[in-house]
Amino acid sequence: MEYEMISEKELDRLLEKEQGFVIDLRSPWEYAAYHIPGAVNIPYERLKKVRGLPKNVPLIFYCERGSVSMVAAREMAEKGYRAKSLTGGIHSWHRRLG
């Protein structure tokens, strides 16, 4: 299975329709500082140990700038998950807020 890169606009569309499980791969302190509403914090280092992630909705990963989330999305897609990565990470999402 392939993963997909999505824009912040596509993320907004998916969230409006409640069609995604958003995962912030950054550290707990970065998550606490600011995060996408509704996102859960699973630092990348812990991702492989997490069990019970939903397979019926896309997993939408983001990190600081997008590189770690691409790796995570690829790894999870290889395990059969519907995985997406936010292009540009939290910076692209935060920047558009003005």
C-alpha positions in Angstrom: 0.0 0.0 0.0 1.3 3.5 -0.8 1.1 6.6 1.4 -0.1 9.9 0.2 1.2 13.5 0.7 -1.5 16.0 1.6 -1.7 19.8 1.8 -3.0 21.7 4.8 -6.2 22.4 2.8 -6.7 18.7 2.2 -6.2 18.1 6.0 -8.9 20.6 6.8 -11.3 18.9 4.4 -10.6 15.5 6.0 -11.0 16.9 9.5 -14.3 18.6 8.6 -15.7 15.3 7.5 -14.1 13.5 10.5 -12.2 11.3 8.1 -8.8 10.9 9.7 -6.8 10.1 12.8 -4.2 12.8 13.2 -0.9 11.9 14.8 1.7 14.5 15.9 5.1 12.8 15.8 6.9 15.6 17.6 8.1 15.5 21.3 5.5 15.9 24.1 6.8 19.4 24.9 6.5 20.5 21.2 3.0 19.1 21.2 2.1 20.9 24.4 3.3 24.2 22.9 1.0 24.0 19.9 -0.6 21.3 17.8 -3.4 20.7 15.3 -6.7 20.5 17.2 -7.8 16.9 17.6 -4.3 15.4 17.1 -2.8 12.8 19.4 0.8 12.9 20.3 2.8 9.8 19.5 6.5 10.7 19.2 8.1 8.9 16.2 10.4 6.9 18.5 7.3 5.3 20.1 5.2 4.7 17.0 6.4 1.1 16.4 5.3 0.1 19.9 1.8 1.5 19.6 -1.0 -1.0 19.2 -4.6 -0.5 18.2 -4.3 2.3 15.7 -7.5 2.4 13.5 -7.4 0.8 10.1 -10.8 2.1 9.0 -9.7 5.7 8.7 -6.6 7.3 7.3 -3.7 7.9 9.7 -2.5 11.5 9.1 1.0 12.1 10.3 2.8 15.4 10.8 6.0 16.5 12.3 7.9 19.8 12.4 8.6 20.2 8.6 7.4 17.0 7.0 10.4 14.7 6.7 9.7 12.4 9.7 6.0 12.2 8.8 6.9 10.9 5.3 9.0 8.1 6.8 6.3 7.2 9.3 3.5 7.3 6.6 5.6 5.0 4.4 6.3 2.6 7.3 2.6 2.4 8.3 1.4 2.0 4.7 3.7 -1.0 4.4 1.9 -2.4 7.4 -1.5 -2.0 5.6 -2.6 1.3 7.1 -4.1 4.1 5.0 -1.4 6.6 5.7 -1.0 10.3 4.8 1.7 12.8 5.5 1.2 16.6 5.9 3.4 18.3 3.4 5.6 20.9 5.2 4.6 19.6 8.6 3.1 21.8 11.4 4.9 24.8 9.9 2.7 24.7 6.8 -0.5 24.3 8.8 0.5 27.0 11.3 1.8 29.5 8.6 -1.6 29.6 6.8 -3.3 30.7 10.0 -1.5 34.0 9.6 
